[in-house]
Amino acid sequence: MKSSLGIGRVMGIPIKLHITFLLVLPMFAYVFAINPQPFGFAGVEPPLTRYAFSALAAILLFVSILLHELAHSYLAKSYGVKIEGITLFLFGGVSAMEEMPRKPGQEAKMAFAGPLTSLIIGTVCLLIYKYLISFNPTFLQNPAYLILWILGSMNLVLGIFNLLPAFPMDGGRVLRSFYAMRMSYVKATQSAASVGKFFAILLAIFGIIVGNLWFPLIALFIYVGASEEEKSTQAEVALENILVKDIMTKDVVPVSPSMSVDDLVQFIFHKKHMGYPVMDGDHLKGVVTLTDIERVPYQDRYAARVSDIMTKNIISVPSTARASDALKLISSKNIGRVMVVDNGSLVGILSRTDLVRILRLRSE
């Protein structure tokens, strides 16, 4: 089942709504409806009007988050970075980029663009709100103007929060670019991640002291994000000078689409691999894995064929691709292996295990 729904394109970038967004939007609208002014519409009558303004405020808030992500993406595209899409999630938005620029100045500008956009939106909304109130104080009685206050305040908070010097916030990337001007990219990432982890620990301690559980939860989010950024950067740098053809398995063991699933189970038991290309002569038809077999009831495995359960959407890379790009692909697609295809012909397989083995050797 697809977890995201495409709603259109902006600047050629696909915009998607994750299923969690469809859950959180009504929740935000409800929170705005039950909170008193100036951060909600409680007391506004009739109830239909109250909930209509609350829903509008929630939608505009996420439009602001989308503009935040588009600012990142606009600069990224200007630096030649491919943007696969922007997805709005439960806790905000994420721009799926092919890779981060390695030039410190470019990364700093790209990272800062998002918070700057949020700060500008927040400042403009609050200035308009203050001007309208000073021009005619009776505007306070119109709930429409509360939307300006809510959007202004929350965008300022969003901008400031994202400038915290910790991954996965934008401030962590700005801090890394600062370090990268003085040391290697890996060392800069480690230093920025250490700052983020230290900040997370302080935030968690503060939350425990004041008795607010939100701070430890945010601290956990920051700590995990800093750790993951550090690991992914180390892996990317370790693999970037290695080509897929240098580490792929060249002796490909295919299976026939007409093979029964029962025979495939025995085949896997003897060959010890968890996934195989499905070949009809010289033509690659799909990929079949142990996971595909597990979906077939035991009593149906004799009659079912490999062609019935194989994955036809083949994810592949050329043999000249960088191993670091293959790792990103495997991680983003959450798969165990990719087919290596040159000029339409299967020349090898690269598995997650192959990549992990190389990373361990490089680290030693």
HUVENRA-V860229 format. One record per residue. N is the residue number from 1. RES is the residue in one letter. BURIAL is # if it has 24 or more other ideal C-beta (glycine too) atoms within 12 Angstrom, else .. Layout:
N&RES&BURIAL ; N&RES&BURIAL
//
This chain:
1&M&. ; 2&K&. ; 3&S&. ; 4&S&# ; 5&L&. ; 6&G&. ; 7&I&. ; 8&G&. ; 9&R&. ; 10&V&. ; 11&M&. ; 12&G&. ; 13&I&# ; 14&P&. ; 15&I&# ; 16&K&# ; 17&L&# ; 18&H&# ; 19&I&. ; 20&T&. ; 21&F&# ; 22&L&. ; 23&L&. ; 24&V&# ; 25&L&# ; 26&P&. ; 27&M&. ; 28&F&# ; 29&A&# ; 30&Y&. ; 31&V&# ; 32&F&# ; 33&A&# ; 34&I&. ; 35&N&. ; 36&P&. ; 37&Q&. ; 38&P&# ; 39&F&# ; 40&G&# ; 41&F&# ; 42&A&. ; 43&G&. ; 44&V&# ; 45&E&. ; 46&P&. ; 47&P&. ; 48&L&. ; 49&T&. ; 50&R&# ; 51&Y&# ; 52&A&. ; 53&F&# ; 54&S&# ; 55&A&# ; 56&L&# ; 57&A&# ; 58&A&# ; 59&I&# ; 60&L&# ; 61&L&# ; 62&F&# ; 63&V&# ; 64&S&# ; 65&I&# ; 66&L&# ; 67&L&# ; 68&H&# ; 69&E&# ; 70&L&# ; 71&A&# ; 72&H&# ; 73&S&# ; 74&Y&# ; 75&L&# ; 76&A&# ; 77&K&# ; 78&S&. ; 79&Y&# ; 80&G&. ; 81&V&# ; 82&K&. ; 83&I&# ; 84&E&# ; 85&G&# ; 86&I&# ; 87&T&# ; 88&L&# ; 89&F&# ; 90&L&. ; 91&F&# ; 92&G&# ; 93&G&# ; 94&V&# ; 95&S&# ; 96&A&# ; 97&M&# ; 98&E&. ; 99&E&# ; 100&M&# ; 101&P&# ; 102&R&# ; 103&K&. ; 104&P&# ; 105&G&. ; 106&Q&# ; 107&E&# ; 108&A&# ; 109&K&# ; 110&M&# ; 111&A&# ; 112&F&# ; 113&A&# ; 114&G&# ; 115&P&# ; 116&L&# ; 117&T&# ; 118&S&# ; 119&L&# ; 120&I&# ; 121&I&# ; 122&G&# ; 123&T&. ; 124&V&. ; 125&C&# ; 126&L&# ; 127&L&. ; 128&I&. ; 129&Y&# ; 130&K&. ; 131&Y&. ; 132&L&# ; 133&I&. ; 134&S&. ; 135&F&. ; 136&N&. ; 137&P&. ; 138&T&. ; 139&F&. ; 140&L&. ; 141&Q&. ; 142&N&. ; 143&P&# ; 144&A&. ; 145&Y&# ; 146&L&# ; 147&I&# ; 148&L&# ; 149&W&# ; 150&I&# ; 151&L&# ; 152&G&# ; 153&S&# ; 154&M&# ; 155&N&# ; 156&L&# ; 157&V&# ; 158&L&# ; 159&G&# ; 160&I&. ; 161&F&# ; 162&N&# ; 163&L&# ; 164&L&# ; 165&P&# ; 166&A&# ; 167&F&# ; 168&P&# ; 169&M&# ; 170&D&# ; 171&G&# ; 172&G&# ; 173&R&# ; 174&V&# ; 175&L&# ; 176&R&# ; 177&S&# ; 178&F&# ; 179&Y&# ; 180&A&# ; 181&M&. ; 182&R&. ; 183&M&. ; 184&S&. ; 185&Y&# ; 186&V&# ; 187&K&. ; 188&A&# ; 189&T&# ; 190&Q&# ; 191&S&# ; 192&A&# ; 193&A&# ; 194&S&# ; 195&V&# ; 196&G&# ; 197&K&# ; 198&F&. ; 199&F&# ; 200&A&# ; 201&I&. ; 202&L&. ; 203&L&# ; 204&A&# ; 205&I&. ; 206&F&. ; 207&G&. ; 208&I&. ; 209&I&. ; 210&V&. ; 211&G&. ; 212&N&. ; 213&L&. ; 214&W&. ; 215&F&. ; 216&P&. ; 217&L&. ; 218&I&# ; 219&A&# ; 220&L&. ; 221&F&# ; 222&I&# ; 223&Y&# ; 224&V&. ; 225&G&# ; 226&A&# ; 227&S&# ; 228&E&. ; 229&E&# ; 230&E&# ; 231&K&# ; 232&S&# ; 233&T&# ; 234&Q&# ; 235&A&# ; 236&E&# ; 237&V&# ; 238&A&# ; 239&L&# ; 240&E&# ; 241&N&. ; 242&I&# ; 243&L&. ; 244&V&# ; 245&K&# ; 246&D&. ; 247&I&# ; 248&M&# ; 249&T&# ; 250&K&. ; 251&D&. ; 252&V&# ; 253&V&# ; 254&P&# ; 255&V&# ; 256&S&# ; 257&P&# ; 258&S&. ; 259&M&# ; 260&S&# ; 261&V&# ; 262&D&. ; 263&D&. ; 264&L&# ; 265&V&# ; 266&Q&. ; 267&F&# ; 268&I&# ; 269&F&. ; 270&H&. ; 271&K&. ; 272&K&. ; 273&H&# ; 274&M&# ; 275&G&# ; 276&Y&# ; 277&P&# ; 278&V&# ; 279&M&# ; 280&D&. ; 281&G&. ; 282&D&. ; 283&H&. ; 284&L&# ; 285&K&# ; 286&G&# ; 287&V&# ; 288&V&# ; 289&T&# ; 290&L&# ; 291&T&. ; 292&D&# ; 293&I&# ; 294&E&. ; 295&R&. ; 296&V&# ; 297&P&. ; 298&Y&. ; 299&Q&. ; 300&D&. ; 301&R&# ; 302&Y&. ; 303&A&. ; 304&A&# ; 305&R&# ; 306&V&# ; 307&S&# ; 308&D&# ; 309&I&# ; 310&M&# ; 311&T&# ; 312&K&. ; 313&N&. ; 314&I&# ; 315&I&# ; 316&S&# ; 317&V&# ; 318&P&# ; 319&S&# ; 320&T&. ; 321&A&# ; 322&R&# ; 323&A&# ; 324&S&# ; 325&D&# ; 326&A&# ; 327&L&# ; 328&K&# ; 329&L&# ; 330&I&# ; 331&S&. ; 332&S&. ; 333&K&. ; 334&N&. ; 335&I&# ; 336&G&# ; 337&R&# ; 338&V&# ; 339&M&# ; 340&V&# ; 341&V&# ; 342&D&. ; 343&N&. ; 344&G&. ; 345&S&. ; 346&L&# ; 347&V&# ; 348&G&# ; 349&I&# ; 350&L&# ; 351&S&# ; 352&R&# ; 353&T&. ; 354&D&# ; 355&L&# ; 356&V&. ; 357&R&. ; 358&I&# ; 359&L&# ; 360&R&. ; 361&L&. ; 362&R&. ; 363&S&. ; 364&E&.
//
